[in-house]
Amino acid sequence: MLSTLMDKIGAHPKASSRPEATRASPTISTASHITADNDAASDPQSLSSSSTPPTSIGDGASISSTILKTEAISSAPATPAAEPRARSRRERTSVTTYNVKVLTGTAVHAPKKYCKNPDGTPVVYKKKERRKTISNDMLVGASGPANASTDSLDENNDRLIQDGIDALDLQWSVKKLSRSKKDVASGATKIKRELRKLQDTPEFAKIETEPIIHEVWSNGKLVVEERPRKKKKTEEPPQVEEPKPEQKKVNVKKEKIWHSKGIYAGQSGYLDIFKNMPKGTAHKEDYGAAEMKATRRSILPLPQGAGQHRFAGDAALSWRKVKKDLQDISKCVCDVEDGCDERCQNRTMLYECDDNNCNVGKAACGNRAFDELQERRKAGGKYRVGVEVLKTADRGYGVRSNRCFEANQIIVEYTGEIITEEECDRRMNHEYKNNECYYLMSFDQNMILDGTKGSIARFVNHSCKPNCRMVKWVVAGKPRMALFAGDNPIMTGDELTYDYNFDPFSAKNVQTCRCGSDNCRGVLGPKPKDQKPVKEAIKDAVKATKKYGKRKFKEVFGVGDTDDSDLAPSPKKRKIKVPTGLKRSQSSASMKMVAKDAVKSVRKSVSSQYLNARKVVTVKRETVTTTKTKTKETVKVNSMKTYGSRRSKVPSRRSSMKTMTTPGTPEKMLGGMTAATLTAPLDVLKTRLQSDFYQKQLAQSRLAKGISPHAHLNALQSGLLHFRETFQILGSVHRVEGWRALFKGLGPNLVGVVPARSINFFVVGNGKRILADYGNGGKENAWVVLCAAATAGVVTSTVTNPIWMIKTRLQLDKNVVEETGGAVKRTYKNSWDCIKQTVGKEGIRGLYKGMSASYLGVTESALQWVLYEEMKKALQKREERIVFTGKERSVWDNFISWTGSLTAAGGAKLVAALATYPHEVARTRLRQAPLENGHPKYTGLVQCFKLVFKEEGMVALYGGLTPHLLRTVPSAAIMFGIYEGVLKLLHAER
Ligand SMILES: C[S@@+](CC[C@H](N)C(=O)[O-])C[C@H]1O[C@@H](n2cnc3c(N)ncnc32)[C@H](O)[C@@H]1O
């Protein structure tokens, strides 16, 4: 405005050079306001023209913006006419002064017309006085002219002050202000202290202290730009930083402690199980010390997989990926109207439809259960998930629904870690060795699905009348397992169950079923076979399989193993428990084997293989009850105890393992002693045939009879001759020495068999565990078994060699028997005499003769153990195949089942003996210790082998093989047979 005015009056020297009019023009006007006050004396004209209160937005803004003022000031050079001289800082601060004047109504502009002397001449202020205060300006002025009309001046002053008060929006009136006319006249205006205080505040002056640096108006709108960054004070040349020595970051990972077992293992979210329980319902004894600690402290639930299986250990490496092109070989042929219903080939084959194999597309397809489940999970919420864990009265934990499910609707996926059998074994022996319940289920490709860190589905219990079923599907080429509602809908609160179709494999593993249904089978066992008629769906499936070649019929359903009630055939589920007690002595390999076979069979179907030692132990402890009801009651009490307290007196799996490896159980002893007694004559014969005395006698007899020596015969002839001679000697011993001679050395044999067998079992059993634990990461493989067996052989030989030494000498005693007047004179009267004579003549070392050969014989027992394990596995697999296929057991099957162990034991011994026999001959000769020219003939193991081979040929190194085989093979068979038989009897009773 000022500039415009100046333009008009021609006071602006370079009007044309002024920057183009913008919204900043009010700035200029403001600047004019600023100058107005201070230059009032020098330029009252300009002051009067520019001292109107702000009336426009621009003005207002200008008043309230110091920045604009600052800008205006800084832009002063562009409008030199508006600022004839440089203003001092002091002047700029006068803005406040101006505003106060305006506000109080004492501003110079307003009273100009009044500030005249009564004669009409303008009042001339003394500069010094004027600078005192605003009021003083007026007051000084007012007191100036002596002839002023005091009344009119008072009136004017009052009005001016009232104007100011009004401008301030204060609820004051001039009259109320304690100001007397006298005061006014004397220039001592008393403005309230508060008002005076306010005068110097920016708020009072409506000045915004917060700087608005960039304020741009465009098209009538305010555009606020971002504040520019502060400039660096001084721009320093970029410093070349010296490379710092790399500090290695030590990643100190805080190790979390997870629940590895119990209800919260694997669940998402930390829960305090006692928190929300009504008072009195949380019993510590129900949960066990570990769980209590875990929930009370910061132990977290195990991380739950995102609904997917996870590979653990080497499993991922061994997993065969299904080739995409193979699985997507064909699409279903459904119509949109069908919506992939029961007739959908994918559905029949338990393949979930997806974009690759579905003909109708997602919107119309009704065969995307896992997809539906995923959507539900994604949406989240307790009720969409729909399941929760409950604690049952007598079956441990269980799962119930907390929403309704339609018939056949997917409920929850069974997820967990996919592990190899070896890993499974390791976990069983290490991580879970103290656990009472295992959640291991046979899965696919010989792998095990370990649900311990898996989904809640692992808690689903068995029922003989289930409301759900567990089905394995192939989803996008991967096997997945889920619990589906049965043929009826499920209501909120129902406990979810499915038929485990549990195969206990052995009577001792049978668990009592407590499902409480009217058709309860009484035990957790397989479905009765007559309940499984072949269904139309299976036939369809067979057709479909043939047609589409996706999965073999057996792979999908298992042979004839379907549930009548199932629309989609229910695959067979199998549960196997840990063999306990002495059975364990067959090593955990048999458990592994069971798992393995189950897995293989389950490739056909779903197999659930829960290994539950707790129940086994419970069942084992039960007393024999005659009626089913009574059994149930007994079991209930026992198992409730077991469930009730994890610290119950019921032996844990660990203790059962101890039993398994403890030596000296009656079964073993009885087996070993019976075998030794029955085969004693063969043992005598073998020893004699191994000795050089008998070999010499036989050679002489052959010479006398004109029979060619073995060296001149072919293998067959030599074998036949060997047999004939063997049985001739057997007859002659009986004839010449009497039947008692056939049992020479039985005493030490019976004495020795107990410690020998016990030590062997003990060392093998514990050796395997120790070697696996400390040398093979907990895995028990063939090498572990071999090393354990070798160690057992060395220990057993060392401890028992004196016994066998005495036995051998007693058996060979015949060669020094002399007939003297009808009386039989023998070298040794009995075992004790033999010991005395041996120690007396040869010292204690005499008792350890032949020990080097015995050590060599360790190879035989090691080989025997390994072979036996392998054969047992093969037999077990056979058994499983029979059970899984559900075929009728033939006589042959039963025969194999009963004689399998005998055959395995005998077979293993046969092969091992044939492979290592020469050490037996060397051992007998070293123990026999014949003299030649008054010196021991055989001085060491190698010398013995060489000499026998040189003097008598290779055949002599196999002397006594026939009776040895005749004895050891049946002996091994009898021993294991009696051992297994006694076990069967004992457990059948239990
Ligand atoms: C996979 S677990 C199920 C969850 C288990 N109840 C728990 O507490 O962890 C399987 C075990 O639960 C027990 N169980 C399940 N259903 C049962 C039933 N109907 N009767 C008796 N015990 C059952 C058996 O001990 C079985 O070995």
The ligand as a MOL file (V3000), in Angstrom:
LIG
                    3D

  0  0  0     0  0            999 V3000
M  V30 BEGIN CTAB
M  V30 COUNTS 27 29 0 0 0
M  V30 BEGIN ATOM
M  V30 1 C -0.9590 -89.5700 20.0560 0
M  V30 2 S -1.2620 -89.8390 21.6880 0 CHG=1
M  V30 3 C -2.7410 -88.9670 21.8980 0
M  V30 4 C -2.5580 -87.8930 22.8960 0
M  V30 5 C -2.3370 -88.4400 24.2540 0
M  V30 6 N -3.6090 -88.7310 24.8820 0
M  V30 7 C -1.5090 -87.4830 25.0950 0
M  V30 8 O -1.8300 -87.2570 26.2430 0
M  V30 9 O -0.5240 -86.9730 24.6100 0 CHG=-1
M  V30 10 C -1.7580 -91.5100 21.6870 0
M  V30 11 C -1.8360 -92.0970 23.0440 0
M  V30 12 O -2.9460 -91.5920 23.7660 0
M  V30 13 C -3.5760 -92.6480 24.4970 0
M  V30 14 N -4.8990 -92.9030 23.9770 0
M  V30 15 C -5.4410 -92.3430 22.9160 0
M  V30 16 N -6.6980 -92.8050 22.7500 0
M  V30 17 C -6.9450 -93.6830 23.7180 0
M  V30 18 C -8.0450 -94.4890 24.0720 0
M  V30 19 N -9.1580 -94.5010 23.3870 0
M  V30 20 N -7.9300 -95.2740 25.1340 0
M  V30 21 C -6.8070 -95.2860 25.8450 0
M  V30 22 N -5.7390 -94.5500 25.5760 0
M  V30 23 C -5.7880 -93.7460 24.5220 0
M  V30 24 C -2.7290 -93.8760 24.2660 0
M  V30 25 O -1.8290 -93.9540 25.2910 0
M  V30 26 C -2.0260 -93.5730 22.9930 0
M  V30 27 O -0.8280 -94.2390 22.8950 0
M  V30 END ATOM
M  V30 BEGIN BOND
M  V30 1 1 1 2
M  V30 2 1 2 3
M  V30 3 1 2 10
M  V30 4 1 3 4
M  V30 5 1 4 5
M  V30 6 1 5 6
M  V30 7 1 5 7
M  V30 8 2 7 8
M  V30 9 1 7 9
M  V30 10 1 10 11
M  V30 11 1 11 12
M  V30 12 1 11 26
M  V30 13 1 12 13
M  V30 14 1 13 14
M  V30 15 1 13 24
M  V30 16 1 14 15
M  V30 17 1 14 23
M  V30 18 2 15 16
M  V30 19 1 16 17
M  V30 20 1 17 18
M  V30 21 2 17 23
M  V30 22 1 18 19
M  V30 23 2 18 20
M  V30 24 1 20 21
M  V30 25 2 21 22
M  V30 26 1 22 23
M  V30 27 1 24 25
M  V30 28 1 24 26
M  V30 29 1 26 27
M  V30 END BOND
M  V30 END CTAB
M  END
